[in-house]
Amino acid sequence: MDWDGRAGSLEEQLDGVFSAGGDMGHSIGSALKALVSEPTYRAAFVLAYGHTPTTGTLRRALAAYQRTLVFNDSRFDRFYFGGDTAALSAAELRGWALFRTRANCAGCHHVLAYMSDGTPIALFSDQGFHNLGIGFQSGWMSDKGRYAVSRQRRDWGAFKTPSLRNVGLTAPYMHDGSLASLEEVVAFYVRGGTANPMLDATIVQRTMSAEEQRDLVAFLHTLSSEQLLPTARPAKQH
């Protein structure tokens, strides 16, 4: 978990989120205090865990929710798993071919993975760490990346390969949010990243036309869950 892999589980990752300078902006203790003050949440925790909220059950509850955030209803899923040949346009199919071949995106964004119950999912990540040169300037990397955890020279400036699921909905991109759009991301990879002593061997300059780059971006948008698209309609309440 985390860009540098410092957390071994979702529960452990939450310790960093609820810390000084963490994403939530306050401690887990203050979050717990707010929960305990709410009768509805207090009752829900008693029902689920047999007692009022604690820091331990707060972590467990949040991690349990995060584990439900698995989507498999994108147009790509219909095409790849469902055999729906009409799910992708001609441009998107060209982008899919580029993704697997000349663009070599699949070199790090491995398509297929398996959930704990054996269900296949198109995760688009090798779960590894790679140096793309993001943050390298004037001979120095602004963030040490995986090296801060492993202390292995090969990990200097390396960050975890994210899943590409719903990538069209999660701008900005890279660990520091330095690229604003998928178009900028594709152009960055075509340039061969940012040269630095530990640049990953898979990151090399490539020749791709403007149309091919548009096709690749079009394909990446097919990985978005239709439940999350702005055009999605709320489910009817029964």
C-alpha positions as CSV (number, residue, x, y, z in Angstrom):
1,M,0.0,0.0,0.0
2,D,1.0,3.6,-0.6
3,W,3.1,4.9,-3.5
4,D,6.3,3.7,-1.8
5,G,4.8,0.4,-0.4
6,R,5.3,1.3,3.2
7,A,2.0,-0.2,4.4
8,G,1.4,-4.0,4.3
9,S,-2.4,-3.8,4.5
10,L,-5.3,-1.4,4.2
11,E,-5.5,-1.3,8.0
12,E,-1.9,-0.3,8.3
13,Q,-2.2,2.2,5.5
14,L,-4.8,4.1,7.6
15,D,-2.3,4.8,10.2
16,G,-0.5,7.1,7.8
17,V,-3.8,8.7,6.6
18,F,-4.7,9.6,10.2
19,S,-1.5,11.2,11.2
20,A,0.2,14.6,11.3
21,G,0.3,15.7,7.7
22,G,-1.9,12.8,6.6
23,D,-4.6,12.9,4.0
24,M,-7.5,13.2,6.5
25,G,-6.0,16.3,8.3
26,H,-6.6,14.9,11.8
27,S,-5.6,12.0,14.0
28,I,-7.5,8.7,14.3
29,G,-8.1,9.7,17.9
30,S,-10.1,12.8,16.9
31,A,-12.0,10.7,14.2
32,L,-12.9,8.2,17.0
33,K,-14.1,11.0,19.2
34,A,-16.4,12.2,16.5
35,L,-17.8,8.7,15.9
36,V,-18.4,8.1,19.6
37,S,-20.4,11.3,19.8
38,E,-22.8,10.2,17.1
39,P,-25.6,7.8,18.4
40,T,-26.2,6.3,14.9
41,Y,-22.6,5.3,14.4
42,R,-22.3,4.1,18.0
43,A,-25.3,1.8,17.6
44,A,-23.9,0.5,14.2
45,F,-20.6,-0.3,15.8
46,V,-22.3,-2.1,18.7
47,L,-24.3,-4.1,16.2
48,A,-21.2,-5.0,14.1
49,Y,-18.6,-5.5,16.7
50,G,-20.4,-5.9,20.0
51,H,-19.1,-2.7,21.5
52,T,-18.8,1.0,20.9
53,P,-16.1,2.2,18.4
54,T,-12.4,1.8,19.1
55,T,-9.5,2.8,17.0
56,G,-9.1,-0.9,16.1
57,T,-12.7,-1.3,14.9
58,L,-12.6,2.0,13.1
59,R,-9.6,0.8,11.1
60,R,-11.4,-2.6,10.4
61,A,-14.6,-0.8,9.3
62,L,-12.9,1.5,6.9
63,A,-10.7,-1.2,5.4
64,A,-13.8,-3.5,5.0
65,Y,-15.5,-0.7,3.0
66,Q,-12.4,-0.1,0.9
67,R,-12.3,-3.8,0.0
68,T,-15.8,-3.5,-1.6
69,L,-14.5,-0.9,-4.1
70,V,-14.1,-3.4,-6.9
71,F,-15.7,-2.6,-10.2
72,N,-16.0,-4.9,-13.2
73,D,-18.6,-3.2,-15.4
74,S,-16.5,-1.1,-17.7
75,R,-16.9,-1.4,-21.5
76,F,-13.5,-3.0,-21.5
77,D,-14.8,-5.7,-19.2
78,R,-17.7,-6.4,-21.5
79,F,-15.2,-6.7,-24.4
80,Y,-12.5,-8.7,-22.6
81,F,-14.4,-11.0,-20.4
82,G,-17.9,-10.9,-22.0
83,G,-16.8,-11.2,-25.7
84,D,-18.8,-8.1,-26.7
85,T,-16.9,-7.1,-29.9
86,A,-19.1,-4.0,-30.2
87,A,-18.2,-2.6,-26.8
88,L,-15.1,-0.8,-28.1
89,S,-14.9,1.6,-31.1
90,A,-12.4,1.2,-33.9
91,A,-10.1,3.9,-32.3
92,E,-10.3,2.2,-28.9
93,L,-9.4,-1.1,-30.4
94,R,-6.4,0.5,-32.0
95,G,-5.5,1.9,-28.6
96,W,-5.8,-1.6,-27.1
97,A,-3.5,-3.0,-29.6
98,L,-0.9,-0.2,-29.0
99,F,-1.2,-0.7,-25.3
100,R,-0.1,-4.4,-25.6
101,T,2.5,-3.9,-28.4
102,R,4.4,-0.9,-29.5
103,A,3.5,1.4,-26.6
104,N,4.4,-1.4,-24.2
105,C,2.1,-0.1,-21.5
106,A,1.3,-3.7,-20.5
107,G,5.0,-4.1,-19.6
108,C,4.1,-2.7,-16.2
109,H,0.4,-2.4,-16.3
110,H,-0.2,-6.2,-16.5
111,V,-3.8,-6.7,-17.6
112,L,-5.0,-9.8,-15.7
113,A,-4.9,-10.5,-12.0
114,Y,-7.0,-12.7,-9.7
115,M,-9.0,-11.8,-6.6
116,S,-8.7,-13.9,-3.4
117,D,-11.6,-16.1,-4.5
118,G,-10.0,-16.8,-7.9
119,T,-12.2,-14.4,-9.8
120,P,-10.2,-12.9,-12.7
121,I,-10.1,-9.1,-12.9
122,A,-8.4,-6.7,-15.4
123,L,-6.3,-4.9,-12.8
124,F,-3.7,-3.3,-15.1
125,S,-0.8,-3.4,-12.6
126,D,2.2,-5.5,-11.9
127,Q,2.2,-4.4,-8.3
128,G,5.8,-3.5,-8.8
129,F,7.8,-0.2,-8.3
130,H,9.3,1.7,-11.2
131,N,11.3,4.9,-11.7
132,L,9.8,7.1,-14.4
133,G,11.8,10.2,-13.6
134,I,8.9,12.1,-12.1
135,G,10.2,14.6,-9.7
136,F,13.8,14.5,-11.0
137,Q,15.4,17.9,-11.4
138,S,18.9,19.3,-11.2
139,G,20.4,16.0,-10.4
140,W,18.1,15.2,-7.5
141,M,14.8,13.4,-6.9
142,S,12.2,15.4,-4.9
143,D,10.8,12.2,-3.4
144,K,13.0,9.1,-2.8
145,G,10.0,6.7,-3.4
146,R,10.5,3.1,-2.6
147,Y,14.1,3.7,-1.5
148,A,12.8,5.4,1.6
149,V,11.4,2.0,2.7
150,S,13.8,-0.6,1.2
151,R,17.1,1.4,1.2
152,Q,18.0,-0.5,-2.0
153,R,19.7,1.7,-4.6
154,R,17.6,0.2,-7.4
155,D,14.5,1.6,-5.7
156,W,15.6,5.3,-5.7
157,G,12.7,7.4,-7.2
158,A,10.6,4.3,-7.8
159,F,6.8,4.3,-7.1
160,K,4.2,1.6,-7.2
161,T,2.4,0.9,-10.5
162,P,-1.2,2.0,-10.0
163,S,-4.2,0.1,-11.4
164,L,-5.6,1.8,-14.5
165,R,-9.2,0.9,-13.6
166,N,-11.2,4.2,-13.7
167,V,-8.1,6.0,-14.7
168,G,-10.1,8.4,-16.9
169,L,-11.9,9.6,-13.7
170,T,-8.9,10.1,-11.4
171,A,-6.9,13.1,-12.6
172,P,-4.4,14.5,-11.9
173,Y,-1.8,11.7,-12.4
174,M,1.5,10.4,-11.1
175,H,2.4,10.2,-7.4
176,D,2.7,14.0,-7.2
177,G,-0.2,14.9,-9.4
178,S,2.1,16.7,-11.8
179,L,0.4,15.6,-15.0
180,A,-3.1,17.0,-15.4
181,S,-4.6,14.8,-18.1
182,L,-4.2,11.4,-19.8
183,E,-3.0,13.2,-22.9
184,E,-0.1,14.6,-20.8
185,V,0.6,11.1,-19.4
186,V,0.8,9.5,-22.8
187,A,3.0,12.2,-24.1
188,F,5.3,11.8,-21.1
189,Y,5.8,8.1,-21.8
190,V,6.3,8.7,-25.5
191,R,9.1,11.1,-24.6
192,G,10.7,8.3,-22.6
193,G,10.0,9.8,-19.1
194,T,12.6,12.0,-17.5
195,A,16.2,10.8,-17.8
196,N,17.9,10.0,-14.5
197,P,20.5,7.4,-13.2
198,M,17.8,4.9,-12.1
199,L,15.3,5.3,-14.9
200,D,13.4,2.0,-15.4
201,A,14.6,0.0,-18.4
202,T,11.0,-0.2,-19.8
203,I,10.8,3.6,-20.1
204,V,12.3,4.5,-23.5
205,Q,11.4,7.1,-26.1
206,R,8.8,5.8,-28.6
207,T,7.6,6.9,-32.0
208,M,3.9,7.4,-31.9
209,S,1.8,9.7,-34.1
210,A,-0.7,12.2,-32.7
211,E,-3.5,10.0,-33.9
212,E,-2.0,6.9,-32.2
213,Q,-1.7,8.9,-28.9
214,R,-5.3,9.8,-29.2
215,D,-6.3,6.2,-29.8
216,L,-4.4,5.1,-26.7
217,V,-6.1,7.8,-24.6
218,A,-9.5,6.7,-26.0
219,F,-8.7,3.1,-24.9
220,L,-7.8,4.2,-21.4
221,H,-11.3,5.8,-21.0
222,T,-12.9,2.4,-21.7
223,L,-11.6,1.2,-18.3
224,S,-14.0,3.4,-16.4
225,S,-16.8,1.8,-14.5
226,E,-20.2,2.8,-15.9
227,Q,-21.5,3.2,-12.4
228,L,-19.1,6.0,-11.9
229,L,-19.5,7.9,-15.1
230,P,-21.1,11.4,-15.0
231,T,-23.9,10.0,-17.2
232,A,-24.7,7.2,-14.7
233,R,-28.2,7.3,-13.2
234,P,-28.7,6.6,-9.5
235,A,-30.2,3.2,-8.8
236,K,-33.9,3.1,-7.9
237,Q,-34.6,2.7,-4.2
238,H,-37.0,-0.1,-3.3
